[in-house]
Amino acid sequence: MADYVLGIDQSTQGTKALLFDGTGRLLERADLSHRQMVDSQGWVEHDPKEIYHNTIEVVKLLVEKAGINKSEIRTLGISNQRETAMVWDRHTGLPIYNAVVWQCARGAGICERLEAHGNGELVRSHTGLPLSPYFSAAKIAWVLENVEGAKEKAKRGELCCGTIDSWLVYKLTGGKEFRTDYSNASRTQMFNIKTLTWDPEVCGLFGIPLSCLAAVTDSNGYYGETDFDGFLEKPIPIRGVMGDSHGALFGQGCLTKGMTKATYGTGSSIMMNIGEQPVFSSKVVTSLAWGMDGNVTYVLEGNINYTGAVITWMKDDLKMISSPTETGSLAEQANPKDETYLVPAFSGLGAPYWDSDARGIFYGMSRTTGRAELVKAGLESIAYQITDVVRAMEEESGIAIGELRVDGGPTKNTYLMQFQSDMADIPVRIPPAEELSGIGAAYVAGLAMGLYERDTLFSGHKRTSFTPSMKLEERDKKYEGWKKAVSKALTR
């Protein structure tokens, strides 16, 4: 009999199911997208019931595509869009409101209120995160403050306040388990990364009762069992849960101090493994990479709201391109002397600027700036933003980054990858597989079940490499222009 490992990556745009064999090789994948609900204020929501329905359906679709005996699936690992938060009724299992997506800044007023009362440094020193509507706490607080009766139900412990991983675990186990892992907990802005517990003082500031929060479990711990609503004849254990960026860090094999990866998705997460002790920073945030076998590993991380989403914006909203694949050729065709920059601060700027009021701009256009130049500016904005974070991490940690391991759809763009290497002035390495988030969570589950050996799991990964080729003078000029453009978008 075969020993298959199943991975589910529940991301911003959709839900992926991944099937791995007993050596960790990816055999098949299936995808289902879900609705993006954006209102006139730019607030972003997802339907949690749709996400769960798609999770069940995409597993069925995967098994059908792979043509396997589903009884040979041994375990499940889950990776998820992280700061996206939701609240549901503990007894009925029904959401009391849609999931508030990580991109949504509706909690800005709550963060401003706490900042005005002098609580910013307390929150940062306890959680490793600056007060920001980006994280889950302000989103959950908004739901409790704005949904009728929610605050009272929360006080009585009748609600579950969690992230998408805990929602899926709850639903997949038939409501038996309400758990999250250390990586997801550390991104909520409610978890004390020194005591490794939910922080009663910080939770109190946001008005979120501890009784409404999930049990925090090792990333390779036991999360109950699921048969996917009766699809499997026998339930399988859920043995891996990680936030998507943490899953990618693990899947990239960044298991030792100083190793760094960047995930190019709708937004981007740049993450550096800093080992067993936290390093606190004002430019990037401190989180947990994972907790395994009773020990935790820390990371520095910088998050960017709009990277791959810039390409989607140019295609769907500006109609500048009909396919993402056009961006590279247009960038090559553009006038190399054009000095146009795009600062995609459509919902503020994250690390290392932390300005939620910043707004997007094209800067430096001339009369000869045309479609190709604007597309080039959009594509290059991705690399500039990631370079900002890479430089901040080196400065804050005192660790020189020797290479940047990257993953995600935009890494197929050779123009972008070469420009990234040139701007960051370090080699960029791309693994053969794209979906590192789901791979990481599945690997964790397979290791937990004894199906994989860590020493052999990451060996033999052949990576495509890009090395810096731009002259120092040109690189400095371009980067200085970017910094000037950013200064025009910032409000503080």
PyMOL commands that set and color helices and strands:
alter all, ss='L'
color gray80, all
select helices_A, chain A and resi 48-66+70-72+108-116+120-127+136-146+150-155+164-172+182-185+200-206+210-212+244-251+308-316+326-333+371-397+409-412+414-424+436-448+454-457+472-489
alter helices_A, ss='H'
color red, helices_A
select strands_A, chain A and resi 4-10+14-20+26-33+37-38+44-46+73-80+85-89+99-100+159-163+179-181+191-192+197-198+215-217+225-226+236-243+260-264+268-275+285-292+295-304+341-343+361-363+404-407+428-430+464-466
alter strands_A, ss='S'
color yellow, strands_A
deselect
rebuild
show_as cartoon
